[in-house]
């Protein structure tokens, strides 16, 4: 019940820690200088502050050691080794990108539990009994985006995908599930600077929908070029697209499969949104909510297992349908594969700088 108290004290008003003098340490890894990484870090910081304000970990304090992996597998491997070799680090929040998490998981396996925040690649499922994630897999998200396209009567689709684990996974699952005709399935660079030839070709071929399987940086280049060329179609994106609403003109009307939206009306979601706004002065996105939920989940595990790394891993793996951690994105529990139970995406539409719920899971 103490974690229900933590959620009810999201504004951290009138809650104070018991002050046992002990500190528990979690590692956190992600690309903190990127926009989506900054939002995730804020969610982690909010969770840490509220855990400390409520004293729900045996009256002790929670410390987060942040390391920037630049979404690089090589950097993530080095950071994972540092975390594993430091006996003070009990578990890890992260990583955020598929390549980084897949690389780090090999180091964590058998040594340190990690709760991945925004990693959606199907390759993470069953990779290690020491790894779980608080977001649904691309194998689920791509199917749901394809179903959304079908409901809208979209019959001809083109796919552009970043040529990495995330982009390939989302594109593959969408393509397999899409009931219409896929007229193109082309890779793009994550740091694409000029989308003119892609949009010119799409404008000529006139697909009903264009799925761009990638993150917000490539998405904005494509959306801005589409606007410049006055190319109108239904753009679709996955969870990597949630920050595109910062450009209200370019993003307007895009359908985005998001793990969370600040427009969610569930009580726990509202409390999280208000607390985030109070602390940071902006609305949280899915990256922030997932960082928050991963941290809350690990805090609960530490409360149960203390400084026992194996105990923390075992506690996470025992979360099932009968038990769940209440989170901003909904109840948190895991399948034997390490995938999250029942956390389907929320289909949202970009409207005037906000993600408006189009269809709930």
C-alpha positions in Angstrom: 0.0 0.0 0.0 2.9 2.3 0.5 3.3 2.7 -3.3 -0.3 3.6 -3.7 0.6 6.3 -1.2 3.5 7.4 -3.3 1.2 7.8 -6.3 -1.3 9.7 -4.2 1.5 12.1 -3.1 2.6 12.9 -6.6 2.6 16.6 -5.9 4.9 15.8 -2.9 2.8 18.0 -0.7 2.9 17.1 3.0 4.9 13.9 2.5 8.3 13.4 4.1 10.8 10.6 4.4 11.3 8.7 7.5 15.1 9.4 7.4 16.8 6.0 8.2 20.1 7.4 7.0 20.6 4.6 4.4 20.9 5.2 0.7 20.1 2.8 -2.1 21.6 3.4 -5.5 20.2 2.8 -9.0 22.0 3.3 -12.3 20.3 5.1 -15.2 21.5 5.1 -18.8 20.2 6.9 -21.8 21.0 9.7 -24.3 20.3 12.5 -21.9 21.4 15.3 -24.2 18.7 14.3 -26.8 15.2 15.8 -26.4 13.6 12.4 -25.7 16.4 11.5 -23.3 15.9 14.8 -21.4 12.2 14.0 -20.9 12.9 10.5 -19.7 15.5 11.8 -17.3 12.9 14.2 -15.9 10.5 11.4 -15.3 13.2 9.4 -13.4 14.1 12.5 -11.3 10.4 13.0 -10.4 10.1 9.4 -9.3 13.3 9.6 -7.3 12.2 12.8 -5.5 8.8 11.4 -4.7 10.2 8.1 -3.4 12.5 10.2 -1.2 9.7 12.4 -0.1 7.4 9.5 0.9 10.1 7.3 2.4 8.7 4.2 0.9 12.0 2.4 0.5 12.4 1.3 4.1 12.6 4.9 5.1 15.9 5.2 3.1 16.9 7.6 0.3 17.1 6.7 -3.4 20.1 7.9 -5.4 20.2 7.7 -9.2 23.6 7.6 -11.0 23.0 8.9 -14.5 25.3 7.9 -17.4 24.9 9.1 -21.0 25.2 6.3 -23.5 24.5 8.5 -26.6 22.2 5.7 -27.8 25.4 3.8 -28.7 25.9 0.1 -28.2 29.6 0.6 -27.6 29.0 3.3 -25.0 26.2 1.3 -23.4 28.5 -1.7 -23.0 31.1 0.4 -21.2 28.5 1.9 -18.9 26.9 -1.5 -18.2 30.3 -2.8 -17.1 30.8 0.1 -14.7 27.4 -0.5 -13.2 28.0 -4.2 -12.8 31.4 -3.7 -11.2 30.1 -1.1 -8.7 28.6 -3.1 -5.8 26.6 0.0 -4.7 24.5 -0.1 -7.9 21.6 -2.4 -7.3 19.7 -2.3 -10.6 19.5 -0.1 -13.7 16.8 2.2 -15.2 17.4 1.9 -19.0 18.6 1.9 -21.5 16.4 3.9 -24.0 17.4 2.8 -27.5 17.2 -0.7 -28.9 20.9 -0.9 -29.9 22.1 0.3 -26.6 19.9 -2.1 -24.6 20.7 -5.1 -26.7 24.4 -4.5 -26.2 24.1 -3.8 -22.5 21.9 -6.8 -21.8 24.8 -9.1 -22.5 26.7 -7.5 -19.7 23.8 -7.4 -17.2 22.8 -11.0 -17.8 23.3 -13.0 -14.6 24.6 -9.9 -12.7 22.3 -6.9 -12.6 18.6 -6.4 -13.3 17.6 -3.7 -15.8 14.2 -2.2 -16.5 14.3 -0.9 -20.1 12.2 2.3 -20.6 11.5 2.9 -24.2 13.1 -0.1 -25.9 10.5 -1.7 -28.3 12.6 -4.1 -30.4 11.2 -7.7 -30.5 14.8 -8.9 -30.1 14.7 -8.0 -26.4 11.9 -10.5 -25.6 13.4 -13.5 -23.8 16.9 -12.2 -24.3 17.8 -12.4 -20.6 15.9 -13.2 -17.4 17.6 -10.1 -15.9 15.9 -7.7 -18.3 12.3 -6.4 -18.4 10.7 -3.4 -20.0 7.9 -1.1 -19.3 6.9 -0.5 -22.9 5.2 -2.8 -25.3 7.2 -4.5 -28.1 7.2 -3.3 -31.7 5.6 -6.7 -32.6 2.5 -5.3 -30.8 2.8 -1.7 -31.8 3.2 -2.3 -35.5 0.1 -4.5 -35.6 -1.9 -1.9 -33.8 -0.8 0.9 -36.2 -1.8 -1.4 -39.1 -5.2 -2.0 -37.5 -5.6 1.7 -37.1 -4.9 2.2 -40.8 -7.5 -0.4 -41.7 -10.1 1.3 -39.5 -9.5 4.5 -41.4 -9.8 2.8 -44.8 -6.2 3.3 -45.8 -5.4 0.8 -48.5 -2.0 1.9 -50.0 0.9 2.5 -47.6 4.5 3.5 -48.0 7.1 2.7 -45.3 10.2 4.7 -44.5 12.3 3.2 -41.6 15.5 4.1 -39.8 17.9 1.2 -40.5 18.4 0.2 -36.9 16.7 -2.3 -34.5 13.8 0.0 -33.7 13.1 1.1 -37.2 13.3 -2.3 -38.7 11.2 -3.9 -36.0 8.4 -1.5 -36.3 8.4 -1.5 -40.1 8.4 -5.3 -40.2 5.5 -5.8 -37.9 3.4 -3.1 -39.6 4.1 -4.5 -43.0 3.2 -8.1 -41.9 -0.1 -6.9 -40.4 -1.2 -4.3 -43.0 -4.1 -5.6 -44.9 -3.7 -3.3 -47.9 -0.8 -2.9 -50.4 2.7 -1.7 -49.3 4.0 0.2 -52.3 7.5 1.0 -50.8 9.6 -0.1 -47.9 12.8 2.0 -47.8 15.5 2.7 -45.2 16.4 6.2 -44.2 19.2 7.6 -42.1 18.4 8.6 -38.5 20.2 11.8 -39.1 18.6 12.5 -42.5 19.1 16.1 -43.5 17.2 16.3 -46.8 14.0 14.4 -47.4 13.2 16.2 -50.7 13.7 13.1 -53.0 11.6 10.9 -50.7 8.7 13.3 -50.5 8.8 14.1 -54.3 8.5 10.4 -55.0 5.7 9.9 -52.5 3.8 12.9 -53.8 3.9 11.3 -57.3 2.8 7.9 -56.1 0.1 9.2 -53.7 -0.1 6.6 -51.0 -3.0 6.8 -48.5 -0.6 6.4 -45.6 3.1 6.8 -44.9 4.6 5.0 -41.9 7.9 6.5 -40.7 9.5 4.1 -38.3 12.0 6.2 -36.5 12.6 8.9 -33.9 11.5 12.5 -33.8 14.6 13.9 -35.5 14.1 12.1 -38.8 10.3 12.5 -38.5 10.5 16.3 -38.3 12.7 16.4 -41.4 10.2 14.4 -43.3 7.1 16.2 -42.0 8.6 19.6 -42.7 9.5 18.7 -46.2 6.0 17.2 -46.8 4.5 20.5 -45.7 6.9 22.5 -47.9 5.9 20.4 -50.9 2.3 20.5 -49.9 2.1 16.7 -49.9 -1.0 15.6 -48.0 -1.3 12.0 -46.7 -1.9 10.3 -43.4 1.5 10.1 -41.7 1.9 7.4 -39.0 4.6 7.1 -36.4 5.4 5.0 -33.3 6.5 5.9 -29.8 9.6 7.6 -31.2 7.4 10.3 -32.7 5.9 11.7 -29.5 8.2 14.8 -29.4 7.2 15.9 -32.9 4.3 17.9 -31.5 6.8 20.6 -30.5 6.5 21.7 -34.2 2.7 22.2 -34.2 2.5 23.0 -37.9 4.5 20.1 -39.3 3.0 17.5 -36.9 -0.6 18.5 -37.2 -2.9 15.5 -38.0 -0.2 12.8 -37.7 -1.3 9.6 -36.0 1.1 8.5 -33.3 1.1 5.2 -31.4 2.2 6.6 -28.0 2.8 4.7 -24.7 1.3 7.7 -22.9 -0.3 11.1 -23.5 -0.8 14.0 -21.1 -4.4 14.0 -22.2 -5.0 10.6 -20.5 -7.8 11.0 -18.0 -7.1 8.1 -15.7 -6.6 9.3 -12.1 -3.0 8.0 -11.8 -2.1 9.6 -15.1 -3.6 13.0 -14.0 -1.6 13.0 -10.8 1.6 12.3 -12.7 0.9 15.0 -15.2 0.1 17.6 -12.6 3.3 16.7 -10.6 5.4 16.8 -13.7 4.0 20.2 -14.7 4.6 21.6 -11.2 8.2 20.4 -11.2 9.3 21.2 -14.8 6.7 23.6 -16.2 5.9 21.5 -19.2 3.7 18.5 -20.0 5.3 15.0 -19.8 5.4 12.8 -22.9 5.7 9.0 -23.1 9.5 9.1 -22.5 8.9 10.9 -19.2 6.1 8.6 -18.1 8.1 5.4 -18.9 11.2 6.7 -17.1 9.0 7.5 -14.1 7.4 4.0 -14.2 10.6 2.1 -14.5 12.0 4.0 -11.5 8.9 3.5 -9.4 9.0 -0.2 -10.3 12.7 -0.6 -9.3 12.1 1.3 -6.1 9.3 -1.2 -5.2 11.7 -4.0 -5.9 14.4 -2.5 -3.7 11.9 -2.0 -0.9 11.1 -5.7 -1.1 14.6 -7.1 -1.6 17.0 -4.5 -0.1 20.5 -4.6 -1.4 20.2 -8.2 -2.9 20.7 -7.9 -6.7 19.4 -11.5 -7.2 16.4 -10.7 -4.9 15.6 -7.6 -7.0 15.7 -9.6 -10.2 13.5 -12.4 -8.7 10.9 -9.8 -7.4 10.6 -8.2 -10.9 10.1 -11.6 -12.5 7.4 -12.5 -10.1 5.2 -9.5 -11.0 2.3 -11.1 -12.7 -1.4 -10.7 -13.3 -2.2 -11.1 -9.6 0.2 -8.3 -8.6 1.1 -5.1 -10.2 2.9 -1.8 -9.5 0.6 1.2 -10.2 2.3 3.5 -12.7 1.6 6.6 -14.8 1.1 4.4 -17.9 -1.1 1.8 -16.0 -0.5 -1.3 -13.9 3.0 -2.7 -14.4 3.6 -6.4 -14.5 5.7 -8.7 -16.8 5.4 -11.8 -18.9 8.0 -14.6 -18.6 9.6 -13.0 -21.7 10.3 -9.8 -19.8 7.7 -8.0 -21.9 5.1 -5.9 -20.2 1.6 -7.3 -19.7 -1.3 -5.4 -21.2 0.3 -2.1 -22.0 -0.8 -1.5 -25.6 -0.2 1.8 -27.2 -2.6 4.7 -27.1 -3.4 5.8 -30.6 -3.2 9.6 -30.6 -3.5 12.4 -33.1 -1.3 15.5 -33.1 -3.7 18.5 -32.6 -2.3 22.0 -32.0 0.8 20.8 -30.1 -0.9 18.1 -28.1 -1.5 14.4 -28.4 -5.2 13.9 -28.4 -6.5 10.4 -27.8 -7.8 8.9 -31.0 -8.3 5.3 -29.6 -7.5 3.8 -26.3 -5.8 0.3 -26.1 
